Amino acid sequence: MERLSFAIDAARKKEYDLVVCGGGIAGCAAALEGARLGLKTLLVEKTCLLGGLATIGLVNYFVPMDNRRGRQICRGMAEEFLRLSIRYGYDTLPEVWREGEPEKPTSVPYHTGYDPNLFAMLLCSLLDEAGVDILFDVTAAHPVMDGGRITGIVTDSAEGFSFYPARQVIDATGDASVAAKAGMPTADGKNYFSYFPREITLDSCRDAVSSGRIDRAIRTVSGGSANLYGGGHPEDVPFFFGAGDGTRSDYFVRNQKIVSERFASGGDRFSRMLVMAPMTAQFRTIRRMEGDTVLHEEDAYRHFPDALCTVNDFDHADFLYEVPRSAMTRRGFDNLTVCGRAVSADGFAWDIVRVIPPAILTGQSAAVCAAQAIAEDVPVAEADIKKIQSKLESEDVMVSFDDSLVPESWDPAVRRHVDKR
Ligand SMILES: Cc1cc2nc3c(=O)[nH]c(=O)nc-3n(C[C@H](O)[C@H](O)[C@H](O)COP(=O)(O)OP(=O)(O)OC[C@H]3O[C@@H](n4cnc5c(N)ncnc54)[C@H](O)[C@@H]3O)c2cc1C
């Protein structure tokens, strides 16, 4: 590869304790937590709405946050954000969970749909009121390194390049782009042909009116309709690997042609309208960091001494996973923590930690780790884990699962989830 070397004339801006790169759901959690902990916090988001895939990506569904036996696993800020997402808009919350954890065991999942644009705007108000400085339409272009430390982030916008000095940095870009540019080892993900814009039709409007449910006015249009496990991926379409520019562009061109051809191929043009298109690639796993620990699917019901949060497998009851700090940090990178869907987990474990509730929890946890590292003036991987865990517990995060939650028939030697991909 040709290496170009040039000096960037970047205007030096205000110094922050914490710079969070990426305002997806994980970055929102990290920035909010940072501000609540009293850190001067900057959130840099390259688009113009917060929430990432969970809003502009049109993924408007909190996967189940329970163990399918009536116990809520994803708590803390995952609970706060779920409730915020449905505060003023529609929901699909099961009644049994409406007032919180049910008194009796239930197999009804704790999940909900929500209005993505409204949620994005509520997140913006929440963060702004908490004191987060938000930069919209600005890209976190590059970390500036001094050995194993990031001294700050160079941003790129219409104004030009700017340099924001930072004591701690959180990579919440969803594709580990800050970590990769800092020199941290990363791994690429494989993606199927999934693209789901939304339409309204006269029929869907009638359905909405007759049911009194506005969410029924909007329906999914299937572009590439591959599912989580790759079912429906067309034989003649390549898989989409990694973060290369061409990968996403090829995906968008192919999918958008399918959708426009579908509309061009017939139907009364006064009866339907394409109202929302994903403003980010609907790729599940683009690229992730290689942390000091890589979480595996076989780590279900395993305790980690440096656990930060416990999450549940949304697709299979009843598997719980502790996410250790060492899956979000790497020694040699003193002030960088990765959260959200780019944390260090492989195979189906990557799927388990990347969805909305775990992404929120790793974001919240990342900021607590950053604050403790600042307080002790030590690398983030070495900050006092007990203090971090007790802070997270005080915020109602399930740091470690209680052994009473392990199903009676659980046999760690038996891998019960069959990978269907
Ligand atoms: C097809 C599909 C279906 C899914 N279905 C569900 C579901 O039903 N329920 C569920 O819970 N989860 C689902 N998920 C997963 C879930 O939506 C995401 O994994 C989760 O929202 C990821 O959040 P994140 O904050 O880690 O990353 P992202 O949402 O990717 O957020 C990253 C943010 O960083 C910004 N950014 C990136 N680079 C930069 C930069 N250099 N500078 C500034 N900003 C930057 C982006 O604009 C974005 O806002 C689905 C995912 C896909 C693809």
The ligand as an SDF file (V2000), in Angstrom:
LIG
                    3D

 53 58  0  0  0  0  0  0  0  0999 V2000
  -30.2000   -5.3740    9.7210 C   0  0  0  0  0  0  0  0  0  0  0  0
  -30.0100   -5.1750   11.2010 C   0  0  0  0  0  0  0  0  0  0  0  0
  -31.0380   -5.4770   12.0680 C   0  0  0  0  0  0  0  0  0  0  0  0
  -30.8760   -5.2910   13.4410 C   0  0  0  0  0  0  0  0  0  0  0  0
  -31.9230   -5.5560   14.2650 N   0  0  0  0  0  0  0  0  0  0  0  0
  -31.8060   -5.2680   15.5760 C   0  0  0  0  0  0  0  0  0  0  0  0
  -32.9480   -5.3560   16.4200 C   0  0  0  0  0  0  0  0  0  0  0  0
  -34.0410   -5.6800   15.9560 O   0  0  0  0  0  0  0  0  0  0  0  0
  -32.7940   -5.0200   17.7300 N   0  0  0  0  0  0  0  0  0  0  0  0
  -31.5880   -4.6780   18.2670 C   0  0  0  0  0  0  0  0  0  0  0  0
  -31.5210   -4.4360   19.4800 O   0  0  0  0  0  0  0  0  0  0  0  0
  -30.5050   -4.5690   17.4890 N   0  0  0  0  0  0  0  0  0  0  0  0
  -30.6030   -4.8230   16.1600 C   0  0  0  0  0  0  0  0  0  0  0  0
  -29.5220   -4.6390   15.3480 N   0  0  0  0  0  0  0  0  0  0  0  0
  -28.2330   -4.2400   15.9250 C   0  0  0  0  0  0  0  0  0  0  0  0
  -28.1760   -2.8300   16.4800 C   0  0  0  0  0  0  0  0  0  0  0  0
  -29.0260   -1.9640   15.7880 O   0  0  0  0  0  0  0  0  0  0  0  0
  -26.7590   -2.2670   16.4110 C   0  0  0  0  0  0  0  0  0  0  0  0
  -25.7870   -3.2360   16.5650 O   0  0  0  0  0  0  0  0  0  0  0  0
  -26.5700   -1.1950   17.4810 C   0  0  0  0  0  0  0  0  0  0  0  0
  -27.5720   -0.2130   17.3410 O   0  0  0  0  0  0  0  0  0  0  0  0
  -25.1610   -0.6420   17.3350 C   0  0  0  0  0  0  0  0  0  0  0  0
  -24.9880    0.5200   18.0650 O   0  0  0  0  0  0  0  0  0  0  0  0
  -23.5810    1.2600   18.0990 P   0  0  0  0  0  0  0  0  0  0  0  0
  -23.8030    2.5390   18.7920 O   0  0  0  0  0  0  0  0  0  0  0  0
  -22.5530    0.3300   18.6290 O   0  0  0  0  0  0  0  0  0  0  0  0
  -23.1460    1.4910   16.5870 O   0  0  0  0  0  0  0  0  0  0  0  0
  -23.8220    2.3830   15.3970 P   0  0  0  0  0  0  0  0  0  0  0  0
  -25.2840    2.3430   15.4920 O   0  0  0  0  0  0  0  0  0  0  0  0
  -23.1510    1.9380   14.1840 O   0  0  0  0  0  0  0  0  0  0  0  0
  -23.3580    3.8530   15.7920 O   0  0  0  0  0  0  0  0  0  0  0  0
  -22.1340    4.3870   15.3740 C   0  0  0  0  0  0  0  0  0  0  0  0
  -22.2960    5.8890   15.2610 C   0  0  0  0  0  0  0  0  0  0  0  0
  -21.0440    6.4760   15.0320 O   0  0  0  0  0  0  0  0  0  0  0  0
  -21.1410    7.3960   13.9590 C   0  0  0  0  0  0  0  0  0  0  0  0
  -19.7920    7.4080   13.3770 N   0  0  0  0  0  0  0  0  0  0  0  0
  -19.1400    6.4090   12.7570 C   0  0  0  0  0  0  0  0  0  0  0  0
  -17.8970    6.7740   12.4360 N   0  0  0  0  0  0  0  0  0  0  0  0
  -17.7640    8.0430   12.8800 C   0  0  0  0  0  0  0  0  0  0  0  0
  -16.7010    8.9640   12.8580 C   0  0  0  0  0  0  0  0  0  0  0  0
  -15.5080    8.6570   12.3360 N   0  0  0  0  0  0  0  0  0  0  0  0
  -16.9000   10.1990   13.3760 N   0  0  0  0  0  0  0  0  0  0  0  0
  -18.0980   10.5380   13.9080 C   0  0  0  0  0  0  0  0  0  0  0  0
  -19.1500    9.6920   13.9610 N   0  0  0  0  0  0  0  0  0  0  0  0
  -18.9630    8.4610   13.4640 C   0  0  0  0  0  0  0  0  0  0  0  0
  -22.2190    6.8360   13.0700 C   0  0  0  0  0  0  0  0  0  0  0  0
  -22.7870    7.8400   12.2630 O   0  0  0  0  0  0  0  0  0  0  0  0
  -23.1950    6.3050   14.1160 C   0  0  0  0  0  0  0  0  0  0  0  0
  -24.0750    7.2960   14.5600 O   0  0  0  0  0  0  0  0  0  0  0  0
  -29.6430   -4.8070   13.9530 C   0  0  0  0  0  0  0  0  0  0  0  0
  -28.6270   -4.4680   13.0760 C   0  0  0  0  0  0  0  0  0  0  0  0
  -28.8140   -4.6450   11.7240 C   0  0  0  0  0  0  0  0  0  0  0  0
  -27.7040   -4.2520   10.7990 C   0  0  0  0  0  0  0  0  0  0  0  0
  1  2  1  0
  2  3  1  0
  2 52  2  0
  3  4  2  0
  4  5  1  0
  4 50  1  0
  5  6  2  0
  6  7  1  0
  6 13  1  0
  7  8  2  0
  7  9  1  0
  9 10  1  0
 10 11  2  0
 10 12  1  0
 12 13  2  0
 13 14  1  0
 14 15  1  0
 14 50  1  0
 15 16  1  0
 16 17  1  0
 16 18  1  0
 18 19  1  0
 18 20  1  0
 20 21  1  0
 20 22  1  0
 22 23  1  0
 23 24  1  0
 24 25  2  0
 24 26  1  0
 24 27  1  0
 27 28  1  0
 28 29  2  0
 28 30  1  0
 28 31  1  0
 31 32  1  0
 32 33  1  0
 33 34  1  0
 33 48  1  0
 34 35  1  0
 35 36  1  0
 35 46  1  0
 36 37  1  0
 36 45  1  0
 37 38  2  0
 38 39  1  0
 39 40  1  0
 39 45  2  0
 40 41  1  0
 40 42  2  0
 42 43  1  0
 43 44  2  0
 44 45  1  0
 46 47  1  0
 46 48  1  0
 48 49  1  0
 50 51  2  0
 51 52  1  0
 52 53  1  0
M  END
$$$$
